């Protein structure tokens, strides 16, 4: 289930976000987390099964009716099980009128997702 980020999940979210290659540096990671917490266009979602095992970060371009996926991260012990694809599918279901696009960091993953 895709749930919205809350401050109580900060450590879990930072841990998952740190798996992204461009978020390895602690200072960069902290800046990114502040963006998600303070900018209403930046939205962070967590994937919860028994535990929180995934994260999806999007930039909402209301003016273009698109959601740009900026971050996709799955706990390494749950990778290659379709969690990332389920997160993207759940995001589509949450925002049926929005087009989902990728950025440079997520493009290769998003291309693998079946949007049909």
Contact map, one row per residue, 1 for C-alpha under 8 A:
11100000000000000000000000000000000000000000001110000000000000000000000000000000000000100100000000000000000000000000
11110000000000000000000000000000000000000000111100000000000000000000000000000000000000100110000000000000000000000000
11111000000000000000000000000000000000000000111100000000000000000000000000000000000000000000000000000000000000000000
01111100000000000000000000000000000000000011110000000000000000000000000000000000000000000000000000000000000000000000
00111110100010000000000000000000000000000011110000000000000000000000000000000000000000000000000000000000000000000000
00011111110000000000000000000000000000000000000000000000000000000000000000000000000000000000000000000000000000000000
00001111110000000000000000000000000010000000000000000000000000000000000000000000000000000000000000000000000000000000
00000111111000000000000000000000000000000000000000000000000000000000000000000000000000000000000000000000000000000000
00001111111110000000000000000000000000000000000000000000000000000000000000000000000000000000000000000000000000000000
00000111111111000000000000000000000000000000000000000000000000000000000000000000000000000000000000000000000000000000
00000001111111100000000000000000000000000000000000000000000000000000000000000000000000000000000000000000000000000000
00000000111111110000000000000000000000000000000000010000000000000000000000000000000000000000000000000000000000000000
00001000111111111000000000000000000000000000010000000010000000000000000000000000000000000000000000000000000000000000
00000000011111111100000000001000100000000000000000000000000000000000000000000000000000000000000000000000000000000000
00000000001111111110000000000000000000000000000000000000000000000000000000000000000000000000000000000000000000000000
00000000000111111111000000000000000000000000000000001110000000000000000011100000000000000000000000000000000000000000
00000000000011111111001000001000000000000000000000000010000000000000001110000000000000000000000000000000000000000000
00000000000001111111101110001000000000000000000000000000000000000000000000000000000000000000000000000000000000000000
00000000000000111111101100000000000000000000000000000000000000000000000010000000000000000000000000000000000000000000
00000000000000011111111100000000000000000000000000000000000000000000001110000000000000000000000000000000000000000000
00000000000000000111111100000000000000000000000000000000000000000000000000000000000000000000000000000000000000000000
00000000000000000001111110000000000000000000000000000000000000000000000000000000000000000000000000000000100000000000
00000000000000001111111111011000000000000000000000000000000000000000000000000000000000000000000000000000000000000000
00000000000000000111111111011000000000000000000000000000000000000000000000000000000000000000000000000000000000000000
00000000000000000100011111111000000000000000000000000000000000000000000000000000000000000000000000000000000000000000
00000000000000000000001111111100000000000000000000000000000000000000000000000000000000000000000000000000000000000000
00000000000000000000000011111110000000000000000000000000000000000000000000000000000000000000000000000000000000000000
00000000000000000000001111111111000000000000000000000000000000000000000000000000000000000000000000000000000000000000
00000000000001001100001111111111100000000000000000000000000000000000000000000000000000000000000000000000000000000000
00000000000000000000000001111111110000000000000000000000000000000000000000000000000000000000000000000000000000000000
00000000000000000000000000111111111000000000000000000000000000000000000000000000000000000000000000000000000000000000
00000000000000000000000000011111111100000000000000000000000000000000000000000000000000000000000000000000000000000000
00000000000001000000000000001111111110000000000000000000000000000000000000000000000000000000000000000000000000000000
00000000000000000000000000000111111111000000000000000000000000000000000000000000000000000000000000000000000000000000
00000000000000000000000000000011111111100100000000000000000000000000000000000000000000000000000000000000000000000000
00000000000000000000000000000001111111110111000000000000000000000000000000000000000000000000000000000000000000000000
00000010000000000000000000000000111111110100000000000000000000000000000000000000000000000000000000000000000000000000
00000000000000000000000000000000011111110000000000000000000000000000000000000000000000000000000000000000000000000000
00000000000000000000000000000000001111111100000000000000000000000000000000000000000000000000000000000000000000000000
00000000000000000000000000000000000111111110000000000000000000000000000000000000000000000000000000000000000000000000
00000000000000000000000000000000000000111110000000000000001110000000000000000000000000000000000000000000000000000000
00000000000000000000000000000000001110111111000000000000111100000000000000000000000000000000000000000000000000000000
00011000000000000000000000000000000100011111100000000000111100000000000000000000000000000000000000000000000000000000
00011000000000000000000000000000000100000111110000000011110000000000000000000000000000000000000000000000000000000000
01111000000000000000000000000000000000000011111000000011100000000000000000000000000000000000000000000000000000000000
01111000000010000000000000000000000000000001111100011111000000000000000000000000000000000000000000000000000000000000
11100000000000000000000000000000000000000000111110011111000000000000000000000000000000100000000000000000000000000000
11100000000000000000000000000000000000000000011111111100000000000000000000000000000000000000000000000000000000000000
10000000000000000000000000000000000000000000001111111000000000000000000000000000000000000000000000000000000000000000
00000000000000000000000000000000000000000000000111110000000000000000000000000000000000000000000000000000000000000000
00000000000000000000000000000000000000000000000111111000000000000000000000000000000000000000000000000000000000000000
00000000000100000000000000000000000000000000011111111100000000000000000000000000000000000000000000000000000000000000
00000000000000010000000000000000000000000000011110111110000000000000000001100100000000000000000000000000000000000000
00000000000000010000000000000000000000000000011100011111000000000000000111100000001100100000000000000000000000000000
00000000000010011000000000000000000000000001111000001111100000000000001111000000000000000000000000000000000000000000
00000000000000000000000000000000000000000001111000000111110000000000111110000000000000110000000000000000000000000000
00000000000000000000000000000000000000000111100000000011111000000000111100000000000000000000000000000000000000000000
00000000000000000000000000000000000000000111000000000001111100000011111000000000000000000000000000000000000000000000
00000000000000000000000000000000000000001110000000000000111110000011110000000000000000000000000000000000000000000000
00000000000000000000000000000000000000001110000000000000011111001111000000000000000000000000000000000000000000000000
00000000000000000000000000000000000000001000000000000000001111111111000000000000000000000000000000000000000000000000
00000000000000000000000000000000000000000000000000000000000111111100000000000000000000000000000000000000000000000000
00000000000000000000000000000000000000000000000000000000000011111100000000000000000000000000000000000000000000000000
00000000000000000000000000000000000000000000000000000000000011111100000000000000000000000000000000000000000000000000
00000000000000000000000000000000000000000000000000000000000111111110000000000000000000000000000011100000000000000000
00000000000000000000000000000000000000000000000000000000000111111111000000000000000000000000000001111000000000000000
00000000000000000000000000000000000000000000000000000000011110001111100000000000000000000000000001111000000000000000
00000000000000000000000000000000000000000000000000000000011110000111110000000000000000000000000000011110000000000000
00000000000000000000000000000000000000000000000000000001111000000011111100000000000000000000000000011110010000000000
00000000000000000000000000000000000000000000000000000001111000000001111100000000000000000000000000000110110000000000
00000000000000001001000000000000000000000000000000000011110000000000111110000000000000000000000000000000110000000000
00000000000000001001000000000000000000000000000000000111100000000000111111000000000100000000000000000000010000000000
00000000000000011011000000000000000000000000000000000111000000000000001111100000000100000000000000000000000000000000
00000000000000010000000000000000000000000000000000001110000000000000000111110110001100000000000000000000000000000000
00000000000000010000000000000000000000000000000000001100000000000000000011111110000000000000000000000000000000000000
00000000000000000000000000000000000000000000000000000000000000000000000001111110000000000000000000000000000000000000
00000000000000000000000000000000000000000000000000000000000000000000000000111110000000000000000000000000000000000000
00000000000000000000000000000000000000000000000000001000000000000000000001111111101000000000000000000000000000000000
00000000000000000000000000000000000000000000000000000000000000000000000001111111111000000000000000000000000000000000
00000000000000000000000000000000000000000000000000000000000000000000000000000111111000000000000000000000000000000000
00000000000000000000000000000000000000000000000000000000000000000000000000000111111000000000000000000000000000000000
00000000000000000000000000000000000000000000000000000000000000000000000000000011111111000000000000000000000000000000
00000000000000000000000000000000000000000000000000000100000000000000000001000111111111100000000000000000000000000000
00000000000000000000000000000000000000000000000000000100000000000000000111000000011111110000000000000000000000000000
00000000000000000000000000000000000000000000000000000000000000000000000000000000011111111000000000000000000000001100
00000000000000000000000000000000000000000000000000000000000000000000000000000000011111111100000000000000000000000000
11000000000000000000000000000000000000000000001000000101000000000000000000000000001111111110000000000000000000000000
00000000000000000000000000000000000000000000000000000001000000000000000000000000000111111111000000000000000000001000
00000000000000000000000000000000000000000000000000000000000000000000000000000000000011111111100000000000000000000010
11000000000000000000000000000000000000000000000000000000000000000000000000000000000001111111110000000000000000000000
01000000000000000000000000000000000000000000000000000000000000000000000000000000000000111111111000000000000000000000
00000000000000000000000000000000000000000000000000000000000000000000000000000000000000011111111101010000000000000000
00000000000000000000000000000000000000000000000000000000000000000000000000000000000000001111111100000000000000000000
00000000000000000000000000000000000000000000000000000000000000000000000000000000000000000111111100000000000000000000
00000000000000000000000000000000000000000000000000000000000000000000000000000000000000000011111111000000000000000000
00000000000000000000000000000000000000000000000000000000000000000000000000000000000000000001111111000000000000000000
00000000000000000000000000000000000000000000000000000000000000001000000000000000000000000000001111100000000000000000
00000000000000000000000000000000000000000000000000000000000000001110000000000000000000000001001111110000000000000000
00000000000000000000000000000000000000000000000000000000000000001110000000000000000000000000000011111000000000000000
00000000000000000000000000000000000000000000000000000000000000000111100000000000000000000001000001111100000000000000
00000000000000000000000000000000000000000000000000000000000000000111100000000000000000000000000000111110000001000000
00000000000000000000000000000000000000000000000000000000000000000001110000000000000000000000000000011111111001000000
00000000000000000000000000000000000000000000000000000000000000000001110000000000000000000000000000001111111000000000
00000000000000000000000000000000000000000000000000000000000000000000000000000000000000000000000000000111111000000000
00000000000000000000010000000000000000000000000000000000000000000000011000000000000000000000000000000111111100000000
00000000000000000000000000000000000000000000000000000000000000000000111100000000000000000000000000000111111111000000
00000000000000000000000000000000000000000000000000000000000000000000000000000000000000000000000000000111111111100000
00000000000000000000000000000000000000000000000000000000000000000000000000000000000000000000000000000000111111110000
00000000000000000000000000000000000000000000000000000000000000000000000000000000000000000000000000000000011111111000
00000000000000000000000000000000000000000000000000000000000000000000000000000000000000000000000000001100011111111000
00000000000000000000000000000000000000000000000000000000000000000000000000000000000000000000000000000000001111111100
00000000000000000000000000000000000000000000000000000000000000000000000000000000000000000000000000000000000111111100
00000000000000000000000000000000000000000000000000000000000000000000000000000000000010010000000000000000000011111110
00000000000000000000000000000000000000000000000000000000000000000000000000000000000010000000000000000000000000111111
00000000000000000000000000000000000000000000000000000000000000000000000000000000000000001000000000000000000000001111
00000000000000000000000000000000000000000000000000000000000000000000000000000000000000000000000000000000000000000111
